[in-house]
Amino acid sequence: MNNWPDWLPLRENLRSLSPYGAPQIGEVLQLNTNENPFPLPAEVQEKIVSRVQEVAASLNRYPDRDAVRLRAKLAQYINYRAGTQFSVENIWAANGSNEILQTLFLAFGGAQRKALGFTPSYSVHPLIANVTGTTWIAGLREDDFAINSKAAAEQILDEKPSLVFITTPNNPSGTATPILDIEKLAVAAGEVGALLIVDEAYAEFSAEESAATLIVKFPHVVSTRTMSKAFAFAGVRVGYLVAHPIVIDAALVTRLPYHLSALTQAAAEVAIDDADLLQGGIDLLLGERENLASGLATLGWRALDSSANFLLFSGFSGTSAATWQEFLNRGVLIRDVGLEGYLRVTVGTPAENQRFLTVAQEIAQ
Ligand SMILES: Cc1ncc(COP(=O)(O)O)c(C=O)c1O
């Protein structure tokens, strides 16, 4: 809704905006929001239910405001994944990594400040910039969506932003940025006093080293991560920040008290204990990603190399909007990410991917 009435004292910089969100349509194949297609294993569901039952007895009380148990478990998890040695002080948890991103903008962005990101990338970064009054600068990626670290470092030095964003693997392209390139950008960000925020929402699908490993050497580097994707936990809403303790303390100045419910904390703690079980489908998804890419190639379409659980593809004859609609008309919801000539599909179960390819074949004929 953009035609807000005059009497509404909505801030000027929000008047042209509408609420963010991909369509949520029932009764179609949902391959549009990069969720994990596998439900939680029954035994994990049962453990969550019984833990929630225990917690229910004290729901008259506010939750642990600092989510200490959950953060300790997240620290253990990231140490196990990335080979780091973090503890509670290095972790903050919130309602999805989107809330983490907002917390960072509130603490380090705002009026008179700039945030730089390399586009096309996750569109929520510029959105939160706008909402928090931070000037957004769209740095560019190469034609194959890789970041040219030399050009990117120069842009950081020229623009002198407070916040620099790298999404790796990148959404929507799936491109991973090698750790050596991230390190070059960390040096440039350090020179201008910026925080380098590495959005690693899809890290578990990639073989690249996590940027969390850079934090010891570069305290201004942070990694934002989520349980929504590899953990198959999108419905619970848990994301987390891995950072130097000073960065965590500063970010917390802007957090709302008791922001993370006792139910969320309890469920997430159970899930982290069963991380291996919850992430058991990753290898299957990676194999399916390759099947999808070769299925698209047989139609004469082309998927970009992806290090995530989705593919950005091109080669269809209609516009992105028209082709997206053709998929939807046949009951398959994918994502038009606003890049003409491209569409994005999330890797689903083998049956879902087969259905997607059958529909793609119909459209290609
Ligand atoms: C790159 C990236 N970052 C962050 C998020 C937000 O995830 P959540 O808020 O569910 O943790 C997403 C979700 O799609 C994403 O693609």
The ligand as a Gaussian input file, in Angstrom:
#p B3LYP/6-31G(d) Opt

LIG

0 1
 C       20.506000     -14.252000       2.972000
 C       19.434000     -14.355000       4.014000
 N       19.654000     -13.829000       5.215000
 C       18.741000     -13.894000       6.185000
 C       17.526000     -14.505000       5.967000
 C       16.520000     -14.464000       7.075000
 O       16.314000     -15.662000       7.658000
 P       15.594000     -15.820000       9.059000
 O       15.076000     -14.480000       9.484000
 O       14.524000     -16.812000       8.810000
 O       16.661000     -16.298000       9.979000
 C       17.236000     -15.077000       4.729000
 C       15.933000     -15.737000       4.485000
 O       15.578000     -16.121000       3.429000
 C       18.216000     -14.995000       3.722000
 O       18.007000     -15.486000       2.493000

